[in-house]
Amino acid sequence: MALRHISGEKIAVWQLEALAARFKQKFPAMILVSAHSEMRGDKEYFLYHRAQLMQGTSASVLRDQIIAGNILVDLRLHEKQTYARNHGTGFRVREDKLHLLFQEIRDL
């Protein structure tokens, strides 16, 4: 996988296996809980109606989802002028695409 400047020039290259290992380290599994919410005055109430355990992925699954545009790799690097800190590699996924990243999904 490569990071490219808008000119098309490659700026950085990662081995897919390294990205997959980092994803597995950050997200070995997750529980996605769905709920309906309702405001009553100034309080919010939730009715939880579904919980799913999502786990297991592979380099090929991640590759396919990166190519499809369903997962983006964020580089959160230090920047002197804004004093931003390096928070490492991040992964950005829309909630409705989460199920595409995991090989095993089980309703709880």
C-alpha positions as CSV (number, residue, x, y, z in Angstrom):
1,M,0.0,0.0,0.0
2,A,1.3,3.5,-0.8
3,L,0.7,7.0,0.2
4,R,0.7,9.3,-2.8
5,H,1.0,13.1,-3.1
6,I,-1.8,14.6,-5.2
7,S,0.8,14.7,-8.1
8,G,0.8,10.9,-8.0
9,E,4.3,10.7,-6.5
10,K,4.8,7.9,-3.9
11,I,5.6,9.4,-0.5
12,A,5.6,6.3,1.6
13,V,5.0,2.6,1.2
14,W,3.8,0.0,3.7
15,Q,3.7,-3.7,3.6
16,L,0.1,-4.9,3.7
17,E,1.0,-7.4,6.4
18,A,2.4,-4.6,8.6
19,L,-0.9,-2.6,8.3
20,A,-2.9,-5.8,9.0
21,A,-0.8,-6.5,12.1
22,R,-1.4,-3.0,13.4
23,F,-5.1,-3.3,12.8
24,K,-5.2,-6.6,14.6
25,Q,-3.3,-5.1,17.5
26,K,-5.7,-2.1,17.8
27,F,-8.9,-4.1,17.0
28,P,-8.6,-7.8,17.9
29,A,-12.3,-7.7,18.5
30,M,-15.1,-5.3,19.1
31,I,-18.7,-5.2,20.3
32,L,-21.0,-3.1,18.2
33,V,-24.2,-2.2,20.2
34,S,-27.2,-0.7,18.4
35,A,-29.8,1.4,20.2
36,H,-32.8,3.6,19.6
37,S,-32.5,6.9,21.5
38,E,-35.2,9.3,22.7
39,M,-34.9,12.7,24.3
40,R,-37.2,13.3,27.3
41,G,-36.7,16.9,28.4
42,D,-32.9,17.3,28.8
43,K,-32.2,13.6,29.3
44,E,-31.5,11.0,26.6
45,Y,-32.8,7.5,27.0
46,F,-31.6,4.5,25.1
47,L,-33.3,1.2,24.2
48,Y,-30.5,-1.3,23.3
49,H,-31.8,-3.8,20.7
50,R,-28.7,-5.5,19.3
51,A,-25.1,-6.4,20.2
52,Q,-22.7,-8.1,17.9
53,L,-19.2,-9.5,18.6
54,M,-16.9,-8.9,15.6
55,Q,-13.5,-10.5,15.5
56,G,-10.9,-11.9,13.2
57,T,-9.5,-10.3,10.0
58,S,-6.8,-10.9,7.5
59,A,-4.4,-8.9,5.3
60,S,-6.5,-9.9,2.2
61,V,-9.8,-8.7,3.9
62,L,-8.1,-5.4,4.8
63,R,-6.6,-5.0,1.3
64,D,-10.0,-5.5,-0.4
65,Q,-11.6,-3.0,1.9
66,I,-8.9,-0.4,1.4
67,I,-9.2,-0.8,-2.3
68,A,-13.0,-0.5,-2.1
69,G,-12.6,2.7,-0.1
70,N,-14.3,1.3,3.0
71,I,-11.3,1.8,5.3
72,L,-8.9,4.7,5.3
73,V,-5.5,4.7,7.0
74,D,-4.9,7.9,9.0
75,L,-1.4,9.2,9.6
76,R,-1.6,11.2,12.7
77,L,1.9,12.8,12.8
78,H,3.6,15.5,14.9
79,E,3.4,18.9,13.4
80,K,5.5,21.7,15.0
81,Q,3.4,24.7,14.1
82,T,0.2,23.3,15.7
83,Y,2.0,21.3,18.4
84,A,0.0,18.2,17.3
85,R,1.2,14.9,18.8
86,N,2.0,11.7,17.0
87,H,-0.9,9.4,17.8
88,G,0.3,6.7,15.5
89,T,-1.5,4.9,12.7
90,G,-5.3,5.2,12.7
91,F,-8.0,3.5,10.8
92,R,-11.2,5.3,9.8
93,V,-14.3,3.3,8.9
94,R,-17.9,4.2,8.5
95,E,-20.2,2.4,11.0
96,D,-22.2,0.7,8.2
97,K,-19.0,-0.8,6.8
98,L,-17.6,-2.2,10.0
99,H,-19.0,-5.7,9.3
100,L,-16.9,-5.9,6.2
101,L,-13.6,-5.8,8.2
102,F,-14.2,-8.8,10.3
103,Q,-14.4,-12.5,9.4
104,E,-16.5,-13.6,12.4
105,I,-19.7,-11.8,13.5
106,R,-21.9,-13.2,16.2
107,D,-25.1,-11.8,17.7
108,L,-24.9,-11.6,21.5
